[in-house]
Protein backbone atom coordinates (compact mmCIF):
# COMPACT_ATOMS: atom_id res chain seq x y z
CA UNK A 1 0.00 0.00 0.00
CA UNK A 2 1.24 3.48 -0.88
CA UNK A 3 0.40 6.77 0.75
CA UNK A 4 0.12 9.71 -1.64
CA UNK A 5 0.67 13.27 -0.51
CA UNK A 6 -1.27 15.86 -2.48
CA UNK A 7 -1.06 19.63 -2.36
CA UNK A 8 -4.61 21.00 -2.65
CA UNK A 9 -4.75 24.68 -3.62
CA UNK A 10 -8.06 26.53 -3.73
CA UNK A 11 -8.52 28.90 -6.67
CA UNK A 12 -9.14 31.98 -4.56
CA UNK A 13 -7.34 35.21 -3.70
CA UNK A 14 -6.50 33.70 -0.29
CA UNK A 15 -4.15 31.22 -2.01
CA UNK A 16 -4.84 28.83 0.87
CA UNK A 17 -3.59 25.30 0.45
CA UNK A 18 -3.55 22.04 2.35
CA UNK A 19 -1.29 19.00 2.02
CA UNK A 20 -3.35 15.85 2.39
CA UNK A 21 -2.12 12.29 2.63
CA UNK A 22 -4.38 9.50 1.42
CA UNK A 23 -3.89 5.77 0.86
CA UNK A 24 -3.90 4.45 -2.70
CA UNK A 25 -6.87 2.17 -1.98
CA UNK A 26 -9.03 4.90 -0.47
CA UNK A 27 -11.79 6.27 -2.67
CA UNK A 28 -12.28 9.64 -4.26
CA UNK A 29 -15.29 10.03 -1.96
CA UNK A 30 -12.93 9.85 1.02
CA UNK A 31 -10.65 12.36 -0.72
CA UNK A 32 -13.65 14.64 -1.40
CA UNK A 33 -14.61 14.56 2.28
CA UNK A 34 -11.01 15.19 3.38
CA UNK A 35 -10.73 18.26 1.12
CA UNK A 36 -14.05 19.66 2.34
CA UNK A 37 -13.04 19.17 5.97
CA UNK A 38 -9.54 20.57 5.43
CA UNK A 39 -10.99 23.81 4.04
CA UNK A 40 -13.83 24.02 6.56
CA UNK A 41 -16.57 23.44 4.01
CA UNK A 42 -19.60 21.81 5.62
CA UNK A 43 -22.19 21.72 2.84
CA UNK A 44 -23.45 18.76 0.89
CA UNK A 45 -23.02 20.31 -2.55
CA UNK A 46 -22.35 18.40 -5.75
CA UNK A 47 -18.74 17.90 -6.70
CA UNK A 48 -16.46 16.07 -9.09
CA UNK A 49 -12.83 15.28 -9.72
CA UNK A 50 -11.24 15.49 -13.15
CA UNK A 51 -8.10 13.53 -13.95
CA UNK A 52 -5.77 16.24 -15.22
CA UNK A 53 -2.47 16.67 -17.02
CA UNK A 54 0.52 18.99 -16.59
CA UNK A 55 -1.44 21.90 -18.14
CA UNK A 56 -4.42 21.34 -15.79
CA UNK A 57 -6.62 20.22 -18.70
CA UNK A 58 -9.67 18.28 -17.52
CA UNK A 59 -9.81 14.65 -18.54
CA UNK A 60 -11.88 11.78 -17.16
CA UNK A 61 -14.61 12.97 -14.79
CA UNK A 62 -15.23 11.23 -11.46
CA UNK A 63 -18.49 12.73 -10.11
CA UNK A 64 -20.04 12.49 -6.67
CA UNK A 65 -23.32 11.28 -8.21
CA UNK A 66 -24.60 10.42 -11.68
CA UNK A 67 -26.33 13.55 -12.93
CA UNK A 68 -27.14 12.03 -16.32
CA UNK A 69 -24.63 14.15 -18.24
CA UNK A 70 -22.32 11.32 -19.30
CA UNK A 71 -21.74 10.57 -22.94
CA UNK A 72 -24.47 8.50 -24.55
CA UNK A 73 -24.21 4.86 -23.55
CA UNK A 74 -21.66 5.36 -20.78
CA UNK A 75 -22.11 5.39 -17.05
CA UNK A 76 -19.59 7.50 -15.12
CA UNK A 77 -17.46 5.96 -12.42
CA UNK A 78 -18.60 7.58 -9.19
CA UNK A 79 -16.38 8.79 -6.34
CA UNK A 80 -17.40 5.98 -3.99
CA UNK A 81 -16.49 3.38 -6.64
CA UNK A 82 -13.02 4.58 -7.64
CA UNK A 83 -9.80 4.26 -5.65
CA UNK A 84 -7.35 7.16 -5.82
CA UNK A 85 -4.55 4.80 -6.85
CA UNK A 86 -6.53 3.78 -9.95
CA UNK A 87 -5.75 7.16 -11.53
CA UNK A 88 -2.13 7.71 -10.55
CA UNK A 89 -0.24 7.75 -13.83
CA UNK A 90 2.92 9.69 -13.00
CA UNK A 91 4.82 11.14 -10.02
CA UNK A 92 3.28 14.59 -10.56
CA UNK A 93 -0.29 13.37 -11.13
CA UNK A 94 -2.83 16.19 -11.08
CA UNK A 95 -6.57 16.40 -10.53
CA UNK A 96 -9.00 19.28 -10.69
CA UNK A 97 -11.64 19.18 -7.95
CA UNK A 98 -14.84 21.18 -8.48
CA UNK A 99 -17.14 21.72 -5.50
CA UNK A 100 -20.55 23.42 -5.35
CA UNK A 101 -21.56 24.05 -8.94
CA UNK A 102 -23.41 27.24 -7.93
CA UNK A 103 -20.37 28.94 -6.33
CA UNK A 104 -17.97 26.84 -8.44
CA UNK A 105 -15.11 26.35 -6.02
CA UNK A 106 -12.15 25.00 -7.95
CA UNK A 107 -9.16 23.23 -6.42
CA UNK A 108 -5.92 22.24 -8.08
CA UNK A 109 -4.72 18.92 -6.64
CA UNK A 110 -1.15 17.85 -7.33
CA UNK A 111 0.70 14.78 -6.12
CA UNK A 112 3.87 15.91 -4.36
CA UNK A 113 5.07 12.69 -2.75
CA UNK A 114 4.65 9.01 -2.00
CA UNK A 115 5.52 7.15 1.17
CA UNK A 116 4.88 3.97 3.07
CA UNK A 117 1.97 3.99 5.53
CA UNK A 118 2.46 4.67 9.21
CA UNK A 119 0.36 2.05 11.00
CA UNK A 120 -0.33 4.49 13.85
CA UNK A 121 -1.98 7.03 11.50
CA UNK A 122 -5.52 7.20 10.14
CA UNK A 123 -5.76 8.32 6.50
CA UNK A 124 -6.69 10.59 4.89
CA UNK A 125 -5.10 13.29 7.00
CA UNK A 126 -4.01 16.90 6.65
CA UNK A 127 -0.27 17.24 7.21
CA UNK A 128 0.13 20.94 6.34
CA UNK A 129 -2.29 23.87 6.28
CA UNK A 130 -1.28 27.27 4.93
CA UNK A 131 -3.52 30.31 4.70
CA UNK A 132 -7.05 30.94 5.84
CA UNK A 133 -9.65 29.26 3.67
CA UNK A 134 -12.44 31.46 2.30
CA UNK A 135 -15.96 31.20 3.64
CA UNK A 136 -17.84 28.48 1.78
CA UNK A 137 -20.82 30.74 1.07
DODO-542598 format. One record per atom (N, C-alpha, C): residue in three letters; chain; x, y, z. Coordinates in pm, 1 decimal. Layout:
residues N
ATOM  code  unit         x         y         z
ATOM   ALA     A         X         Y         Z
...
***
This chain:
residues 137
ATOM  code  unit         x         y         z
ATOM   UNK     A      85.2    -118.2       0.0
ATOM   UNK     A       0.0       0.0       0.0
ATOM   UNK     A      89.1     123.5       0.0
ATOM   UNK     A      52.6     220.3     -82.2
ATOM   UNK     A     124.3     347.8     -87.5
ATOM   UNK     A      38.1     457.6     -28.5
ATOM   UNK     A     105.9     555.9      27.7
ATOM   UNK     A      39.6     676.9      74.7
ATOM   UNK     A      82.6     789.4     -18.2
ATOM   UNK     A     -15.7     857.8     -74.9
ATOM   UNK     A      12.1     970.5    -163.9
ATOM   UNK     A      -7.6    1100.2     -87.0
ATOM   UNK     A      83.7    1193.5    -107.5
ATOM   UNK     A      67.1    1327.5     -51.0
ATOM   UNK     A      31.6    1420.0    -166.0
ATOM   UNK     A     -80.7    1490.8    -148.4
ATOM   UNK     A    -127.4    1586.1    -248.3
ATOM   UNK     A    -128.7    1726.6    -190.5
ATOM   UNK     A     -87.7    1822.2    -270.1
ATOM   UNK     A    -106.3    1963.5    -235.5
ATOM   UNK     A    -237.2    2005.6    -301.1
ATOM   UNK     A    -327.8    2059.5    -218.8
ATOM   UNK     A    -460.7    2099.7    -264.8
ATOM   UNK     A    -470.2    2250.6    -248.4
ATOM   UNK     A    -472.8    2321.5    -360.8
ATOM   UNK     A    -475.5    2467.5    -362.5
ATOM   UNK     A    -611.6    2515.0    -411.6
ATOM   UNK     A    -677.0    2600.1    -332.1
ATOM   UNK     A    -806.3    2653.1    -373.2
ATOM   UNK     A    -783.1    2772.0    -466.0
ATOM   UNK     A    -861.3    2779.0    -572.6
ATOM   UNK     A    -852.0    2889.6    -667.3
ATOM   UNK     A    -927.2    3008.8    -608.6
ATOM   UNK     A    -856.0    3086.6    -528.4
ATOM   UNK     A    -914.1    3198.1    -455.6
ATOM   UNK     A    -800.9    3294.9    -422.5
ATOM   UNK     A    -836.4    3420.4    -402.3
ATOM   UNK     A    -734.2    3521.2    -370.2
ATOM   UNK     A    -659.1    3488.7    -241.3
ATOM   UNK     A    -716.7    3407.8    -154.0
ATOM   UNK     A    -649.9    3369.6     -28.8
ATOM   UNK     A    -525.8    3284.9     -53.8
ATOM   UNK     A    -523.5    3214.2    -166.6
ATOM   UNK     A    -415.4    3122.3    -201.5
ATOM   UNK     A    -390.7    3018.0     -92.5
ATOM   UNK     A    -494.0    2984.9     -16.9
ATOM   UNK     A    -483.8    2883.4      87.3
ATOM   UNK     A    -459.3    2747.2      22.9
ATOM   UNK     A    -378.0    2666.4      91.1
ATOM   UNK     A    -359.3    2529.7      44.6
ATOM   UNK     A    -343.6    2436.4     162.9
ATOM   UNK     A    -368.0    2309.5     135.6
ATOM   UNK     A    -354.6    2204.1     234.6
ATOM   UNK     A    -280.3    2087.4     169.7
ATOM   UNK     A    -190.9    2024.5     246.2
ATOM   UNK     A    -128.7    1900.3     202.0
ATOM   UNK     A    -203.8    1787.0     270.4
ATOM   UNK     A    -253.8    1695.9     189.7
ATOM   UNK     A    -335.1    1585.2     239.2
ATOM   UNK     A    -270.7    1454.2     197.9
ATOM   UNK     A    -259.4    1363.0     292.4
ATOM   UNK     A    -211.7    1228.9     262.8
ATOM   UNK     A    -331.3    1134.6     259.0
ATOM   UNK     A    -329.2    1046.1     159.4
ATOM   UNK     A    -437.7     949.6     142.2
ATOM   UNK     A    -379.3     819.7      88.3
ATOM   UNK     A    -435.6     708.4     130.6
ATOM   UNK     A    -388.9     576.6      86.1
ATOM   UNK     A    -438.1     548.5     -55.1
ATOM   UNK     A    -357.7     476.5    -130.7
ATOM   UNK     A    -389.7     444.8    -269.7
ATOM   UNK     A    -525.4     376.4    -282.7
ATOM   UNK     A    -561.4     291.0    -185.5
ATOM   UNK     A    -687.2     216.5    -197.7
ATOM   UNK     A    -807.8     290.1    -139.7
ATOM   UNK     A    -788.4     412.1     -93.2
ATOM   UNK     A    -903.4     490.2     -47.4
ATOM   UNK     A    -972.8     551.8    -168.6
ATOM   UNK     A   -1099.9     580.0    -153.2
ATOM   UNK     A   -1179.5     626.5    -267.0
ATOM   UNK     A   -1174.1     778.0    -283.6
ATOM   UNK     A   -1217.0     820.3    -400.8
ATOM   UNK     A   -1228.5     963.7    -425.6
ATOM   UNK     A   -1334.9    1027.1    -336.3
ATOM   UNK     A   -1431.5     949.2    -290.6
ATOM   UNK     A   -1529.4    1002.8    -195.8
ATOM   UNK     A   -1459.3    1039.1     -64.7
ATOM   UNK     A   -1369.8     954.2     -19.2
ATOM   UNK     A   -1293.3     984.6     102.3
ATOM   UNK     A   -1204.7    1107.6      80.6
ATOM   UNK     A   -1148.4    1120.2     -39.1
ATOM   UNK     A   -1065.3    1236.3     -72.3
ATOM   UNK     A   -1151.3    1363.1     -75.2
ATOM   UNK     A   -1267.2    1353.7    -135.4
ATOM   UNK     A   -1364.8    1463.9    -139.7
ATOM   UNK     A   -1396.2    1512.2       2.0
ATOM   UNK     A   -1427.4    1419.4      90.0
ATOM   UNK     A   -1461.2    1455.9     228.1
ATOM   UNK     A   -1341.1    1517.0     300.8
ATOM   UNK     A   -1222.0    1465.5     274.7
ATOM   UNK     A   -1101.2    1519.4     337.9
ATOM   UNK     A   -1074.3    1663.1     292.1
ATOM   UNK     A   -1094.6    1690.3     164.1
ATOM   UNK     A   -1072.9    1825.9     112.5
ATOM   UNK     A   -1175.1    1921.3     172.7
ATOM   UNK     A   -1301.6    1881.3     173.5
ATOM   UNK     A   -1405.5    1966.3     233.5
ATOM   UNK     A   -1370.9    1998.7     378.4
ATOM   UNK     A   -1336.1    1897.0     455.0
ATOM   UNK     A   -1304.2    1916.6     596.6
ATOM   UNK     A   -1180.2    2004.5     613.6
ATOM   UNK     A   -1079.4    1982.1     531.9
ATOM   UNK     A    -953.9    2057.3     542.6
ATOM   UNK     A    -974.6    2206.9     518.3
ATOM   UNK     A   -1071.7    2241.2     434.9
ATOM   UNK     A   -1098.6    2381.2     404.0
ATOM   UNK     A   -1217.4    2436.5     482.8
ATOM   UNK     A   -1272.9    2355.9     572.1
ATOM   UNK     A   -1382.5    2402.0     656.3
ATOM   UNK     A   -1515.1    2413.5     584.4
ATOM   UNK     A   -1531.1    2342.9     473.4
ATOM   UNK     A   -1657.3    2343.8     400.8
ATOM   UNK     A   -1747.8    2237.1     462.5
ATOM   UNK     A   -1870.5    2272.8     491.0
ATOM   UNK     A   -1959.9    2180.9     561.8
ATOM   UNK     A   -2083.2    2141.6     481.2
ATOM   UNK     A   -2100.7    2199.0     364.3
ATOM   UNK     A   -2219.0    2172.3     283.8
ATOM   UNK     A   -2219.3    2034.6     221.8
ATOM   UNK     A   -2328.2    2004.3     157.1
ATOM   UNK     A   -2344.9    1876.0      88.9
ATOM   UNK     A   -2366.6    1900.7     -59.6
ATOM   UNK     A   -2287.7    1990.7    -114.5
ATOM   UNK     A   -2302.1    2030.5    -254.5
ATOM   UNK     A   -2245.5    1924.3    -348.3
ATOM   UNK     A   -2288.1    1929.7    -472.9
ATOM   UNK     A   -2235.3    1840.0    -575.0
ATOM   UNK     A   -2088.9    1872.6    -600.5
ATOM   UNK     A   -2016.2    1772.7    -646.2
ATOM   UNK     A   -1873.9    1789.9    -670.4
ATOM   UNK     A   -1825.8    1684.7    -769.3
ATOM   UNK     A   -1707.8    1707.9    -824.7
ATOM   UNK     A   -1645.6    1606.6    -909.3
ATOM   UNK     A   -1495.5    1629.8    -915.1
ATOM   UNK     A   -1425.2    1523.2    -942.3
ATOM   UNK     A   -1283.0    1528.2    -972.0
ATOM   UNK     A   -1267.8    1511.3   -1122.1
ATOM   UNK     A   -1164.4    1572.9   -1177.4
ATOM   UNK     A   -1123.6    1549.1   -1315.3
ATOM   UNK     A    -978.7    1504.2   -1311.7
ATOM   UNK     A    -948.7    1393.7   -1377.8
ATOM   UNK     A    -810.3    1353.5   -1394.6
ATOM   UNK     A    -749.5    1458.0   -1486.4
ATOM   UNK     A    -634.0    1511.9   -1448.8
ATOM   UNK     A    -576.9    1624.0   -1521.7
ATOM   UNK     A    -436.0    1591.8   -1569.4
ATOM   UNK     A    -383.7    1682.2   -1652.6
ATOM   UNK     A    -247.3    1667.3   -1702.3
ATOM   UNK     A    -162.4    1785.0   -1654.0
ATOM   UNK     A     -42.3    1795.9   -1704.2
ATOM   UNK     A      51.7    1899.2   -1658.7
ATOM   UNK     A       2.4    2041.2   -1687.5
ATOM   UNK     A     -89.2    2057.5   -1782.0
ATOM   UNK     A    -144.0    2189.7   -1814.1
ATOM   UNK     A    -278.2    2214.9   -1744.5
ATOM   UNK     A    -315.8    2127.4   -1654.4
ATOM   UNK     A    -442.0    2134.2   -1579.4
ATOM   UNK     A    -564.5    2118.1   -1669.4
ATOM   UNK     A    -547.8    2052.0   -1783.9
ATOM   UNK     A    -662.1    2022.1   -1869.9
ATOM   UNK     A    -745.4    1912.5   -1804.0
ATOM   UNK     A    -876.7    1925.9   -1813.3
ATOM   UNK     A    -967.0    1827.9   -1752.0
ATOM   UNK     A    -982.8    1707.1   -1842.5
ATOM   UNK     A    -963.4    1590.1   -1782.1
ATOM   UNK     A    -981.1    1464.7   -1854.0
ATOM   UNK     A   -1101.6    1390.2   -1799.0
ATOM   UNK     A   -1082.0    1263.4   -1768.5
ATOM   UNK     A   -1188.5    1178.4   -1716.4
ATOM   UNK     A   -1253.1    1240.5   -1593.4
ATOM   UNK     A   -1385.7    1242.2   -1592.4
ATOM   UNK     A   -1460.5    1296.8   -1478.8
ATOM   UNK     A   -1496.5    1185.2   -1382.3
ATOM   UNK     A   -1482.9    1215.6   -1252.8
ATOM   UNK     A   -1523.2    1123.4   -1146.0
ATOM   UNK     A   -1620.4    1201.4   -1057.5
ATOM   UNK     A   -1750.7    1192.5   -1084.8
ATOM   UNK     A   -1849.3    1272.7   -1011.0
ATOM   UNK     A   -1891.4    1209.6    -877.9
ATOM   UNK     A   -1948.7    1294.2    -794.0
ATOM   UNK     A   -2004.0    1248.7    -666.9
ATOM   UNK     A   -2128.4    1162.8    -691.2
ATOM   UNK     A   -2209.6    1202.9    -786.6
ATOM   UNK     A   -2332.1    1128.5    -820.7
ATOM   UNK     A   -2354.3    1137.4    -970.7
ATOM   UNK     A   -2428.0    1042.1   -1025.0
ATOM   UNK     A   -2460.3    1041.9   -1167.7
ATOM   UNK     A   -2571.3    1142.9   -1193.3
ATOM   UNK     A   -2536.9    1249.1   -1263.0
ATOM   UNK     A   -2633.4    1355.1   -1293.2
ATOM   UNK     A   -2694.7    1337.1   -1432.1
ATOM   UNK     A   -2657.5    1230.2   -1500.6
ATOM   UNK     A   -2713.5    1203.2   -1631.6
ATOM   UNK     A   -2648.4    1280.3   -1744.5
ATOM   UNK     A   -2529.7    1336.3   -1720.5
ATOM   UNK     A   -2462.7    1415.4   -1823.6
ATOM   UNK     A   -2354.5    1338.7   -1897.0
ATOM   UNK     A   -2338.2    1211.0   -1867.2
ATOM   UNK     A   -2232.5    1131.7   -1930.2
ATOM   UNK     A   -2260.7    1115.3   -2078.7
ATOM   UNK     A   -2156.3    1082.4   -2152.0
ATOM   UNK     A   -2174.1    1057.2   -2294.5
ATOM   UNK     A   -2274.3     944.4   -2313.8
ATOM   UNK     A   -2344.7     949.3   -2424.3
ATOM   UNK     A   -2447.3     850.1   -2454.5
ATOM   UNK     A   -2391.3     708.2   -2444.3
ATOM   UNK     A   -2457.8     625.3   -2367.9
ATOM   UNK     A   -2420.6     485.6   -2355.3
ATOM   UNK     A   -2314.0     456.7   -2251.0
ATOM   UNK     A   -2267.3     560.0   -2181.3
ATOM   UNK     A   -2165.9     536.3   -2078.4
ATOM   UNK     A   -2221.1     575.7   -1942.2
ATOM   UNK     A   -2174.8     507.3   -1842.9
ATOM   UNK     A   -2210.8     538.6   -1704.8
ATOM   UNK     A   -2082.9     584.2   -1636.4
ATOM   UNK     A   -2083.0     701.7   -1574.8
ATOM   UNK     A   -1959.0     749.8   -1512.4
ATOM   UNK     A   -1921.9     666.2   -1389.8
ATOM   UNK     A   -1792.8     658.3   -1366.0
ATOM   UNK     A   -1745.7     596.1   -1242.4
ATOM   UNK     A   -1761.3     699.0   -1133.0
ATOM   UNK     A   -1829.6     663.3   -1025.4
ATOM   UNK     A   -1860.2     758.0    -919.1
ATOM   UNK     A   -1752.4     754.9    -810.8
ATOM   UNK     A   -1742.5     865.5    -735.2
ATOM   UNK     A   -1637.5     878.6    -634.1
ATOM   UNK     A   -1629.3     759.9    -539.4
ATOM   UNK     A   -1743.5     708.0    -496.0
ATOM   UNK     A   -1739.8     598.4    -399.0
ATOM   UNK     A   -1696.5     465.9    -460.8
ATOM   UNK     A   -1685.7     460.2    -593.8
ATOM   UNK     A   -1648.8     337.9    -663.7
ATOM   UNK     A   -1502.4     333.9    -707.9
ATOM   UNK     A   -1435.1     448.2    -704.0
ATOM   UNK     A   -1302.1     458.2    -763.8
ATOM   UNK     A   -1196.1     485.6    -657.7
ATOM   UNK     A   -1090.8     404.5    -656.5
ATOM   UNK     A    -979.9     426.2    -565.4
ATOM   UNK     A    -884.3     530.7    -624.2
ATOM   UNK     A    -827.8     611.5    -538.4
ATOM   UNK     A    -735.1     716.2    -582.5
ATOM   UNK     A    -619.9     655.3    -662.6
ATOM   UNK     A    -566.4     544.3    -616.2
ATOM   UNK     A    -454.7     480.0    -684.9
ATOM   UNK     A    -485.8     435.4    -826.4
ATOM   UNK     A    -614.2     419.3    -859.8
ATOM   UNK     A    -653.0     378.1    -994.8
ATOM   UNK     A    -620.0     483.8   -1099.7
ATOM   UNK     A    -599.8     607.3   -1057.7
ATOM   UNK     A    -575.2     716.0   -1152.9
ATOM   UNK     A    -441.4     785.6   -1131.8
ATOM   UNK     A    -348.1     717.2   -1068.7
ATOM   UNK     A    -213.0     771.5   -1054.6
ATOM   UNK     A    -130.7     720.2   -1172.0
ATOM   UNK     A     -96.6     812.0   -1261.3
ATOM   UNK     A     -24.0     774.8   -1383.3
ATOM   UNK     A     122.4     817.3   -1381.1
ATOM   UNK     A     153.5     922.9   -1305.1
ATOM   UNK     A     291.6     968.8   -1299.6
ATOM   UNK     A     319.2    1034.4   -1164.0
ATOM   UNK     A     446.4    1060.3   -1134.0
ATOM   UNK     A     481.8    1114.4   -1002.0
ATOM   UNK     A     420.1    1250.9    -971.9
ATOM   UNK     A     386.2    1325.5   -1074.5
ATOM   UNK     A     327.6    1458.7   -1055.9
ATOM   UNK     A     179.5    1460.2   -1092.6
ATOM   UNK     A     111.5    1347.6   -1073.1
ATOM   UNK     A     -29.2    1336.7   -1113.5
ATOM   UNK     A    -110.8    1453.5   -1060.4
ATOM   UNK     A    -197.9    1506.0   -1144.6
ATOM   UNK     A    -282.6    1619.1   -1107.7
ATOM   UNK     A    -430.0    1583.5   -1125.7
ATOM   UNK     A    -511.6    1647.4   -1042.2
ATOM   UNK     A    -656.5    1639.9   -1053.4
ATOM   UNK     A    -710.0    1781.2   -1037.3
ATOM   UNK     A    -824.0    1805.7   -1096.3
ATOM   UNK     A    -899.6    1927.7   -1068.6
ATOM   UNK     A   -1021.6    1883.0    -990.5
ATOM   UNK     A   -1049.3    1950.2    -878.9
ATOM   UNK     A   -1164.0    1918.3    -795.4
ATOM   UNK     A   -1259.4    2037.1    -798.4
ATOM   UNK     A   -1381.3    2013.9    -843.4
ATOM   UNK     A   -1484.3    2118.2    -848.1
ATOM   UNK     A   -1588.2    2087.9    -741.5
ATOM   UNK     A   -1618.3    2188.4    -660.3
ATOM   UNK     A   -1713.7    2171.7    -550.2
ATOM   UNK     A   -1817.0    2282.7    -554.9
ATOM   UNK     A   -1943.0    2248.1    -538.3
ATOM   UNK     A   -2054.8    2342.0    -534.7
ATOM   UNK     A   -2067.8    2413.0    -669.3
ATOM   UNK     A   -2145.4    2353.9    -757.6
ATOM   UNK     A   -2156.2    2404.6    -894.0
ATOM   UNK     A   -2224.4    2539.9    -903.5
ATOM   UNK     A   -2284.7    2588.7    -795.6
ATOM   UNK     A   -2340.8    2723.8    -793.5
ATOM   UNK     A   -2229.5    2825.8    -768.7
ATOM   UNK     A   -2147.9    2802.8    -664.5
ATOM   UNK     A   -2037.1    2893.5    -633.4
ATOM   UNK     A   -1910.9    2858.0    -711.4
ATOM   UNK     A   -1905.7    2737.0    -762.0
ATOM   UNK     A   -1797.0    2684.3    -844.3
ATOM   UNK     A   -1658.4    2700.9    -782.1
ATOM   UNK     A   -1642.5    2638.7    -664.9
ATOM   UNK     A   -1511.0    2635.5    -602.3
ATOM   UNK     A   -1424.3    2537.6    -679.9
ATOM   UNK     A   -1308.1    2584.0    -719.9
ATOM   UNK     A   -1214.9    2499.7    -795.2
ATOM   UNK     A   -1087.1    2481.0    -714.1
ATOM   UNK     A   -1038.2    2357.6    -714.0
ATOM   UNK     A    -916.5    2322.7    -642.0
ATOM   UNK     A    -820.6    2254.4    -738.0
ATOM   UNK     A    -695.5    2292.1    -732.8
ATOM   UNK     A    -591.8    2223.9    -807.9
ATOM   UNK     A    -525.1    2126.6    -710.8
ATOM   UNK     A    -519.6    2000.0    -750.6
ATOM   UNK     A    -472.3    1892.4    -664.3
ATOM   UNK     A    -352.3    1827.5    -733.5
ATOM   UNK     A    -235.6    1836.5    -670.7
ATOM   UNK     A    -114.7    1784.7    -733.1
ATOM   UNK     A     -40.5    1690.5    -638.9
ATOM   UNK     A      -7.4    1574.5    -690.7
ATOM   UNK     A      69.7    1477.7    -612.5
ATOM   UNK     A     210.6    1531.6    -592.1
ATOM   UNK     A     253.8    1536.9    -464.8
ATOM   UNK     A     387.2    1590.5    -436.0
ATOM   UNK     A     476.2    1489.0    -364.9
ATOM   UNK     A     424.2    1369.3    -340.3
ATOM   UNK     A     507.4    1269.2    -275.1
ATOM   UNK     A     436.3    1137.0    -256.7
ATOM   UNK     A     515.1    1035.8    -227.5
ATOM   UNK     A     464.9     901.4    -199.7
ATOM   UNK     A     547.2     844.9     -84.8
ATOM   UNK     A     481.3     775.0       3.8
ATOM   UNK     A     552.1     715.1     116.9
ATOM   UNK     A     484.6     584.3     155.1
ATOM   UNK     A     545.7     517.3     249.5
ATOM   UNK     A     488.1     396.9     307.0
ATOM   UNK     A     394.4     439.0     420.0
ATOM   UNK     A     291.4     362.1     447.2
ATOM   UNK     A     197.4     399.4     553.3
ATOM   UNK     A     259.3     388.6     691.8
ATOM   UNK     A     210.2     472.9     778.8
ATOM   UNK     A     245.7     467.3     920.7
ATOM   UNK     A     126.0     400.2     988.0
ATOM   UNK     A     146.1     283.4    1043.6
ATOM   UNK     A      35.8     205.2    1100.4
ATOM   UNK     A     -34.5     276.6    1215.5
ATOM   UNK     A      28.6     376.2    1274.2
ATOM   UNK     A     -32.7     449.1    1385.2
ATOM   UNK     A    -117.8     567.4    1338.9
ATOM   UNK     A    -129.5     586.7    1206.5
ATOM   UNK     A    -198.5     702.8    1149.6
ATOM   UNK     A    -325.5     659.1    1078.6
ATOM   UNK     A    -428.8     741.3    1089.2
ATOM   UNK     A    -552.3     720.3    1013.6
ATOM   UNK     A    -550.2     812.1     892.3
ATOM   UNK     A    -573.7     755.6     775.7
ATOM   UNK     A    -575.7     831.9     650.4
ATOM   UNK     A    -718.0     841.1     599.6
ATOM   UNK     A    -752.2     945.2     525.8
ATOM   UNK     A    -668.7    1059.2     488.9
ATOM   UNK     A    -646.4    1151.8     607.4
ATOM   UNK     A    -540.5    1232.2     594.5
ATOM   UNK     A    -510.2    1328.7     699.7
ATOM   UNK     A    -444.2    1452.1     639.5
ATOM   UNK     A    -466.3    1565.2     704.0
ATOM   UNK     A    -401.5    1689.9     665.2
ATOM   UNK     A    -267.3    1695.1     736.8
ATOM   UNK     A    -159.9    1717.9     661.1
ATOM   UNK     A     -27.2    1724.1     720.7
ATOM   UNK     A      32.0    1864.7     716.8
ATOM   UNK     A     -31.7    1955.0     641.0
ATOM   UNK     A      13.5    2093.6     634.5
ATOM   UNK     A    -104.5    2180.2     592.2
ATOM   UNK     A    -122.6    2291.7     662.5
ATOM   UNK     A    -229.1    2386.5     628.4
ATOM   UNK     A    -168.4    2526.2     623.4
ATOM   UNK     A    -180.4    2591.5     508.9
ATOM   UNK     A    -127.9    2726.7     492.7
ATOM   UNK     A    -239.4    2818.4     444.2
ATOM   UNK     A    -253.6    2931.2     510.0
ATOM   UNK     A    -352.0    3031.5     470.4
ATOM   UNK     A    -490.1    3000.2     522.9
ATOM   UNK     A    -566.7    3107.5     538.7
ATOM   UNK     A    -705.1    3094.1     583.7
ATOM   UNK     A    -794.5    3065.8     464.4
ATOM   UNK     A    -873.1    2961.5     475.2
ATOM   UNK     A    -965.2    2925.9     367.4
ATOM   UNK     A   -1078.8    3027.0     360.7
ATOM   UNK     A   -1130.5    3055.7     241.8
ATOM   UNK     A   -1243.6    3146.4     230.4
ATOM   UNK     A   -1369.7    3084.2     288.0
ATOM   UNK     A   -1467.6    3168.5     318.9
ATOM   UNK     A   -1596.3    3120.4     364.1
ATOM   UNK     A   -1664.9    3046.4     250.3
ATOM   UNK     A   -1720.5    2932.5     280.2
ATOM   UNK     A   -1784.3    2848.0     177.9
ATOM   UNK     A   -1895.0    2920.5     101.4
ATOM   UNK     A   -1968.6    3008.3     170.1
ATOM   UNK     A   -2082.0    3073.7     106.7
ATOM   UNK     A   -2052.4    3219.5      81.2
***
